Amino acid sequence: MSFSDIQFKPKPNGLKLSEPNKFKAEDLHSEEMVINLGPQHPSTHGVLRLEVLMDGEIIKEVVPHIGYLHRCFEKHAENLPYNQVIPFVDRLDYVAAMNCEHIYAMGVERMLGIADQIPKRVEYIRVLMAELNRIVSHFIAIGTYGMDIGAFTPFFWIMRDREHILRMLEWASGSRLLYNYMWIGGLFYDLPVGFEERCSEFVNYIKPKLQELEDILINNKIFVNRTANVGILPLDLAINCGVTGPILRGSGLRLDLRKVDGYSVYPELDFNIPIGEGKMGALGDCWDRTWVRMQEIYESVKIIEQCLDKLTKEHKRTRDFDPHALVPKKIRPKAQDFYIRGEGSKGELGFYFRADGKSDVPFRCKCRSCSFVNLSVLQEMAKGILIADLIAIIGTIDVVMGEVDR
């Protein structure tokens, strides 16, 4: 049933205020109402408008309306050389731009056949930056989610600790949000002198803060009551809808492309893949998805520690190290169709290229954005729930509209 088929039926008997005795309980279900949630509503996480068909406070249907940002990423990419696309890649998932850059650069390098030649120091720096940005992304997801359902203090704590990471990323790249740091074949610049020491200080600082956050928010009785058994996503539905990332892992499937595909230097690093276990409610509920993101932050900290150890012992900075050494002067892959995927902060981020072999501009570029695919499951999850729970579900999907309206 579409919204154009909805007919609003007047209540029977033409009830008036002067005739209260004619009111009947069954009349409460004689009307349906369509309301708009967003795009101005802060809990829709950006310019997302939801058209909601309500029966009282029960949701019968939800239709997401997208297309308010108009990033036009794919058409930009088809009119620029491969290396000039990276600033537009940053603007997809703009709270985890390093992850997007990493996957895009790795894809073009594989098309050029130079992926195996990338220096180990470059690879460890890329992973270090990607995991720092993954923490930033999960911080925003957890902090804004707590605020969505009424917990303000954890949001302020998270923004305080997020600032430490943003300052380090700015120190390395010159920018706080959109970096253009990972270049095809290398990096914009080596790590600044003293970066590894500063990052180690941050790791020691953040560990007790994470435990404090978990105690005050994730395991808080009010938070548990608000999120457990709410927004349950069965594993088969998640798989059928193509959901990936923490949402899929929250439903119990241990699928992470860093392990499955083993790209970059991830096979050399030791980390676990947390999954939902139904500890506080049903498997795959809102609490499980939030808990998985919290545990992934711990795992990212472990990865960062190992990268710092490699960068300070095995792959130290040297005077003759040049992060531009493999950056091609002209990027012209041979004619081919190629797809690269990687584990972004929100799931599988993929890029499809079609190269004609004659130009340094991609003939076709298509982005498989995780936020767009993950948002598609909302229509199935929202049927038959209370409208207050819709806000709780949207927060655990963790959409960034730059990816959705690409």
C-alpha distance (Angstrom), angle and dihedral (degrees) to the residues before:
residue distance angle dihedral
M1 . . .
S2 3.78 . .
F3 3.79 126.7 .
S4 3.80 90.2 -108.5
D5 3.81 87.8 64.8
I6 3.80 94.3 55.0
Q7 3.78 114.1 110.6
F8 3.78 120.2 -165.9
K9 3.79 108.9 -137.1
P10 3.79 119.8 -157.8
K11 3.75 117.4 -126.1
P12 3.80 113.2 -95.0
N13 3.79 123.6 -102.2
G14 3.82 93.5 25.4
L15 3.82 93.4 -98.9
K16 3.78 117.3 -143.5
L17 3.78 132.1 -169.9
S18 3.79 88.6 -113.0
E19 3.80 91.1 59.7
P20 3.84 105.7 55.9
N21 3.78 94.3 150.0
K22 3.81 91.6 67.6
F23 3.81 92.7 63.0
K24 3.81 113.7 113.3
A25 3.80 129.8 -167.6
E26 3.81 93.0 -126.1
D27 3.81 89.3 61.3
L28 3.82 88.1 72.7
H29 3.82 89.4 75.5
S30 3.79 97.4 45.5
E31 3.83 96.5 93.1
E32 3.78 136.3 56.6
M33 3.77 123.7 -161.8
V34 3.79 133.3 -156.7
I35 3.81 115.5 -147.7
N36 3.80 132.2 179.5
L37 3.78 117.9 -129.3
G38 3.80 108.1 -165.3
P39 2.94 156.8 -52.4
Q40 3.82 83.6 160.1
H41 3.81 94.4 36.4
P42 3.84 109.2 107.0
S43 3.78 92.8 -143.5
T44 3.81 91.8 63.8
H45 3.81 88.1 72.3
G46 3.77 98.0 -127.5
V47 3.76 135.1 -27.1
L48 3.79 97.7 -11.9
R49 3.80 119.6 133.4
L50 3.78 119.5 -163.6
E51 3.78 119.6 -163.3
V52 3.79 103.9 -153.2
L53 3.80 126.0 -166.1
M54 3.79 106.8 -151.0
D55 3.77 135.2 -167.0
G56 3.77 100.1 -167.4
E57 3.81 102.9 -53.1
I58 3.80 93.6 -27.0
I59 3.81 117.0 101.9
K60 3.78 115.4 -133.1
E61 3.81 98.9 174.1
V62 3.82 139.1 1.8
V63 3.80 124.4 -162.0
P64 3.82 116.7 -172.9
H65 3.81 114.3 -145.0
I66 3.80 113.8 -155.8
G67 3.77 137.3 172.5
Y68 3.79 104.0 86.2
L69 3.81 98.1 121.7
H70 3.82 99.3 45.6
R71 3.81 96.0 -161.5
C72 3.84 91.8 172.7
F73 3.80 88.0 -159.1
E74 3.79 96.1 159.4
K75 3.81 95.4 51.1
H76 3.79 91.2 45.5
A77 3.81 88.8 52.3
E78 3.81 91.8 51.0
N79 3.80 91.5 56.5
L80 3.80 100.8 45.8
P81 3.82 135.7 63.1
Y82 3.79 114.3 -95.9
N83 3.79 94.2 -104.7
Q84 3.81 93.3 51.5
V85 3.83 91.8 55.9
I86 3.82 93.9 72.0
P87 3.86 95.2 84.5
F88 3.81 87.6 55.5
V89 3.82 91.0 48.0
D90 3.82 86.8 57.3
R91 3.78 89.3 60.0
L92 3.80 95.6 58.6
D93 3.81 102.4 73.3
Y94 3.78 93.5 9.5
V95 3.82 94.2 -178.3
A96 3.83 90.8 57.6
A97 3.79 102.0 31.4
M98 3.81 94.6 146.8
N99 3.81 90.7 61.3
C100 3.81 90.6 51.9
E101 3.81 92.2 48.3
H102 3.79 92.0 48.6
I103 3.80 94.4 54.6
Y104 3.80 94.9 42.6
A105 3.82 94.7 48.2
M106 3.80 90.9 46.1
G107 3.81 90.5 52.6
V108 3.81 94.9 52.5
E109 3.82 90.4 45.0
R110 3.80 90.4 55.1
M111 3.79 90.4 49.4
L112 3.80 88.9 52.8
G113 3.81 92.2 45.8
I114 3.81 94.7 -122.8
A115 3.81 99.4 107.1
D116 3.84 93.0 103.8
Q117 3.80 91.5 52.3
I118 3.81 97.5 58.8
P119 3.85 108.8 118.9
K120 3.79 115.4 -108.5
R121 3.78 91.3 -124.7
V122 3.80 89.6 58.5
E123 3.81 91.4 48.7
Y124 3.81 93.6 50.0
I125 3.79 91.4 47.6
R126 3.81 89.6 50.9
V127 3.80 92.5 51.4
L128 3.81 91.0 44.7
M129 3.80 91.1 53.7
A130 3.81 93.4 43.3
E131 3.80 92.4 52.8
L132 3.81 92.6 46.7
N133 3.79 87.8 53.0
R134 3.81 91.3 45.9
I135 3.81 88.5 57.8
V136 3.81 89.8 50.0
S137 3.82 90.4 51.4
H138 3.81 93.7 48.6
F139 3.81 90.4 45.4
I140 3.80 89.6 57.4
A141 3.82 91.7 44.7
I142 3.81 93.8 51.8
G143 3.81 96.7 37.6
T144 3.79 97.0 48.9
Y145 3.79 90.1 42.1
G146 3.78 91.3 56.0
M147 3.80 89.0 49.7
D148 3.82 91.4 48.3
I149 3.78 90.2 62.3
G150 3.80 97.9 37.1
A151 3.83 110.0 -83.6
F152 3.80 108.3 122.3
T153 3.82 104.3 165.1
P154 3.85 97.4 64.8
F155 3.80 89.1 53.4
F156 3.80 91.5 58.0
W157 3.81 91.2 46.9
I158 3.80 91.2 50.5
M159 3.80 94.0 48.3
R160 3.82 88.6 51.1
D161 3.81 92.9 52.9
R162 3.82 93.3 39.9
E163 3.78 88.1 59.3
H164 3.82 90.8 65.0
I165 3.81 90.5 58.5
L166 3.80 94.2 44.4
R167 3.79 90.4 53.6
M168 3.79 90.6 52.6
L169 3.80 92.1 48.5
E170 3.79 89.7 48.4
W171 3.80 90.0 49.3
A172 3.82 90.4 54.7
S173 3.81 100.7 38.8
G174 3.81 106.9 19.3
S175 3.80 93.6 -117.8
R176 3.80 136.4 84.5
L177 3.79 100.9 -149.8
L178 3.83 115.4 5.1
Y179 3.77 108.4 42.9
N180 3.84 117.2 173.8
Y181 3.82 84.0 -161.3
M182 3.81 104.4 131.7
W183 3.78 108.7 66.7
I184 3.79 127.8 -169.5
G185 3.80 102.4 -88.6
G186 3.79 97.1 9.9
L187 3.78 145.9 -15.0
F188 3.78 136.9 -57.7
Y189 3.80 88.8 -119.3
D190 3.78 140.6 -14.2
L191 3.79 117.9 -101.1
P192 3.81 113.2 -74.5
V193 3.78 116.4 -103.3
G194 3.80 108.0 -87.0
F195 3.83 94.8 21.3
E196 3.80 94.6 117.4
E197 3.82 91.7 51.8
R198 3.79 92.2 47.7
C199 3.81 91.1 48.6
S200 3.82 90.9 50.6
E201 3.81 89.3 53.0
F202 3.80 89.1 52.3
V203 3.83 91.9 51.3
N204 3.81 90.8 53.2
Y205 3.79 89.9 47.3
I206 3.80 97.8 47.8
K207 3.82 100.5 48.2
P208 3.83 97.2 75.9
K209 3.81 89.8 38.7
L210 3.80 90.4 58.2
Q211 3.78 91.7 53.0
E212 3.80 89.2 48.3
L213 3.81 90.6 51.5
E214 3.78 92.2 48.8
D215 3.80 91.5 51.0
I216 3.80 96.6 45.4
L217 3.81 97.9 42.9
I218 3.80 118.7 9.3
N219 3.82 95.3 45.1
N220 3.80 95.1 33.3
K221 3.80 110.6 126.8
I222 3.80 93.7 -132.1
F223 3.81 91.7 48.9
V224 3.80 91.3 48.0
N225 3.81 92.4 49.8
R226 3.80 89.7 49.3
T227 3.81 97.2 49.0
A228 3.82 108.6 26.0
N229 3.82 113.6 98.6
V230 3.82 89.7 7.3
G231 3.80 123.0 118.1
I232 3.80 95.8 4.6
L233 3.81 111.3 -165.7
P234 3.82 111.8 -163.8
L235 3.78 113.8 -142.2
D236 3.80 94.9 -121.7
L237 3.82 91.2 53.6
A238 3.81 91.0 47.9
I239 3.81 91.2 52.1
N240 3.81 93.9 45.2
C241 3.82 91.2 51.5
G242 3.81 92.6 49.2
V243 3.80 93.8 -117.2
T244 3.81 115.3 169.0
G245 3.79 140.3 174.0
P246 3.82 126.1 35.4
I247 3.81 91.1 -16.0
L248 3.80 92.5 59.2
R249 3.79 92.6 41.2
G250 3.81 88.8 49.1
S251 3.81 86.8 62.3
G252 3.79 90.8 56.8
L253 3.83 107.4 -93.8
R254 3.80 114.3 126.4
L255 3.81 96.3 -145.5
D256 3.80 119.1 143.3
L257 3.80 120.9 154.7
R258 3.80 91.0 -145.5
K259 3.82 85.4 68.7
V260 3.82 101.1 28.0
D261 3.81 97.6 48.6
G262 3.80 96.2 24.2
Y263 3.79 95.6 -150.8
S264 3.81 128.2 173.7
V265 3.84 111.1 -1.6
Y266 3.81 96.0 -38.4
P267 3.86 92.1 110.4
E268 3.83 87.7 62.0
L269 3.80 92.9 54.5
D270 3.79 129.5 80.9
F271 3.81 115.9 -132.1
N272 3.79 138.5 132.6
I273 3.80 131.5 -125.3
P274 3.83 109.7 -130.4
I275 3.80 118.1 -149.3
G276 3.79 134.7 -173.5
E277 3.78 114.6 -87.8
G278 3.80 103.4 179.8
K279 3.82 91.0 -115.2
M280 3.80 96.7 154.8
G281 3.79 101.5 22.7
A282 3.77 139.4 -25.3
L283 3.79 121.0 -13.3
G284 3.80 111.3 -94.3
D285 3.80 98.1 22.5
C286 3.81 127.3 136.8
W287 3.80 92.2 -89.7
D288 3.80 92.4 54.1
R289 3.80 92.4 52.0
T290 3.81 91.9 49.7
W291 3.81 91.8 46.0
V292 3.81 91.2 51.3
R293 3.82 90.9 54.5
M294 3.79 89.9 49.0
Q295 3.81 91.5 52.0
E296 3.80 91.2 46.4
I297 3.79 88.7 59.6
Y298 3.81 89.1 58.1
E299 3.81 89.6 50.0
S300 3.81 91.9 49.0
V301 3.80 89.0 53.3
K302 3.82 88.4 53.9
I303 3.81 90.6 51.1
I304 3.81 91.4 48.4
E305 3.82 91.0 52.3
Q306 3.81 91.2 51.9
C307 3.83 92.4 47.3
L308 3.79 90.8 50.8
D309 3.79 90.0 50.0
K310 3.82 91.0 52.2
L311 3.81 93.0 45.5
T312 3.80 93.9 50.6
K313 3.83 98.6 41.2
E314 3.82 114.7 22.2
H315 3.80 104.0 20.1
K316 3.78 103.7 31.6
R317 3.77 124.4 170.9
T318 3.80 113.9 -93.6
R319 3.77 133.5 -171.0
D320 3.80 93.0 -112.8
F321 3.82 96.4 46.3
D322 3.81 109.2 121.1
P323 3.83 117.1 -171.2
H324 3.84 87.6 -165.4
A325 3.82 95.0 54.7
L326 3.83 94.7 106.2
V327 3.79 98.0 31.8
P328 3.84 103.2 123.5
K329 3.79 118.3 -125.5
K330 3.79 89.2 -145.5
I331 3.79 121.8 22.9
R332 3.79 108.4 -152.3
P333 3.84 114.4 147.9
K334 3.78 119.4 -162.9
A335 3.80 117.2 -98.8
Q336 3.81 107.8 -73.2
D337 3.78 148.0 120.4
F338 3.78 111.4 -115.8
Y339 3.81 136.9 177.7
I340 3.80 125.0 -166.5
R341 3.79 125.5 -176.0
G342 3.76 135.3 -177.2
E343 3.80 141.8 169.0
G344 3.77 108.6 -86.4
S345 3.78 121.2 -175.4
K346 3.81 90.5 -91.3
G347 3.79 101.9 35.3
E348 3.78 141.1 -76.0
L349 3.78 111.4 2.2
G350 3.78 112.4 -172.0
F351 3.80 138.5 178.4
Y352 3.78 124.8 -157.9
F353 3.79 117.4 -160.0
R354 3.77 132.4 -171.7
A355 3.80 111.9 -165.8
D356 3.79 122.6 -170.9
G357 3.81 94.8 -159.3
K358 3.80 92.3 -125.3
S359 3.79 104.2 74.7
D360 3.80 138.9 50.1
V361 3.82 87.5 -138.1
P362 3.83 117.3 84.2
F363 3.81 111.9 -111.7
R364 3.82 88.1 -147.9
C365 3.80 131.9 8.0
K366 3.80 122.7 -177.8
C367 3.79 126.7 179.9
R368 3.79 122.4 -148.5
S369 3.80 98.1 -155.7
C370 3.80 117.9 -164.6
S371 3.83 95.7 -148.7
F372 3.81 91.6 56.9
V373 3.81 93.1 51.2
N374 3.81 94.3 41.6
L375 3.80 91.4 51.4
S376 3.81 90.0 57.2
V377 3.81 91.1 71.2
L378 3.81 91.8 61.5
Q379 3.82 92.8 85.0
E380 3.80 90.8 59.2
M381 3.80 96.4 41.4
A382 3.81 95.3 48.8
K383 3.80 100.1 56.6
G384 3.79 113.8 115.6
I385 3.79 97.4 2.5
L386 3.80 131.7 121.3
I387 3.78 116.8 -95.9
A388 3.82 91.1 -119.4
D389 3.81 88.8 59.6
L390 3.81 90.7 53.7
I391 3.80 88.7 69.6
A392 3.80 89.9 50.5
I393 3.82 91.1 51.9
I394 3.82 96.1 47.4
G395 3.80 90.3 54.1
T396 3.81 92.7 55.7
I397 3.81 92.3 49.7
D398 3.82 86.5 61.1
V399 3.78 98.8 -157.5
V400 3.79 123.5 -172.2
M401 3.77 108.0 -158.4
G402 3.80 93.7 -149.1
E403 3.81 86.1 72.5
V404 3.79 94.4 42.1
D405 3.82 97.0 48.1
R406 3.79 93.0 40.3
